Amino acid sequence: MIEIPIDRLNEDTLTAIIEEYITRESTEYGAREYTLEEKIHQVRSQLKTGQAVILFDEPTESCVIVPRSQLKVK
C-alpha cells in the first residue's frame, strides 16, 4: 500500500474519499449523533494532524483511511 499525502489531493477528491470511508465504516463517534459534515471535519482533522493516513491499494485500486497507530513500522 502507498501512503497518499493529503496535500496531493484536490478538495473534492479528499472529501469523496472521506465520505466513502465514513459511510463504509459506519463509524461511531460516541454517545451523540454527528452530522455527515461533522464527521467529515473530524476525519479531515485527523488526516491533517497525521493521526490518520490515506493508503492506496494498487491491486484493488481503492483507498482506505487508517489510524497511523495501526501502521506497521518496517
C-alpha positions in Angstrom: 0.0 0.0 0.0 1.1 3.5 -0.8 0.5 6.4 1.6 -1.1 9.4 -0.2 -0.3 12.8 1.3 -3.5 14.8 1.6 -1.9 17.9 0.1 -1.6 15.9 -3.2 -5.4 15.6 -3.5 -7.8 18.2 -4.6 -10.5 19.1 -2.0 -13.3 17.3 -3.9 -11.3 14.1 -4.1 -10.3 14.3 -0.5 -13.9 14.9 0.6 -15.1 11.9 -1.6 -12.5 9.6 0.0 -13.5 10.7 3.5 -17.3 10.4 2.7 -16.8 6.9 1.3 -14.8 5.9 4.4 -17.4 7.2 6.8 -20.3 5.5 5.0 -18.5 2.3 4.5 -17.2 2.0 8.1 -20.4 3.2 9.7 -18.1 5.0 12.1 -19.5 5.6 15.6 -18.4 8.8 17.2 -19.7 8.4 20.8 -22.9 9.0 22.6 -24.3 11.7 20.4 -25.2 11.7 16.7 -23.0 13.7 14.4 -23.9 15.0 11.0 -22.0 13.9 7.9 -20.4 17.3 7.8 -19.2 17.0 11.4 -17.8 13.5 10.7 -16.0 14.8 7.6 -14.5 17.6 9.6 -13.3 15.2 12.3 -11.7 12.8 9.9 -10.1 15.6 7.9 -8.6 17.0 11.1 -7.2 13.6 11.9 -5.6 13.4 8.5 -4.2 17.0 8.8 -2.6 16.3 12.1 -1.2 12.9 11.0 -3.3 10.8 13.4 -4.8 9.1 10.3 -3.5 8.4 6.8 -4.9 7.6 3.4 -3.5 4.4 1.8 -3.9 3.4 -1.8 -4.1 -0.3 -2.6 -2.8 -0.8 -6.2 -4.3 -4.3 -6.8 -7.8 -3.1 -5.9 -7.3 0.5 -6.9 -9.0 1.7 -3.7 -8.2 4.0 -0.8 -8.6 3.3 2.9 -8.1 5.6 5.8 -6.4 4.1 8.8 -5.1 5.4 12.1 -1.4 6.0 11.9 -1.0 3.9 15.1 -2.2 0.8 13.1 0.6 1.1 10.5 3.4 -1.5 10.9 6.8 0.0 11.0 9.4 -2.0 9.0 
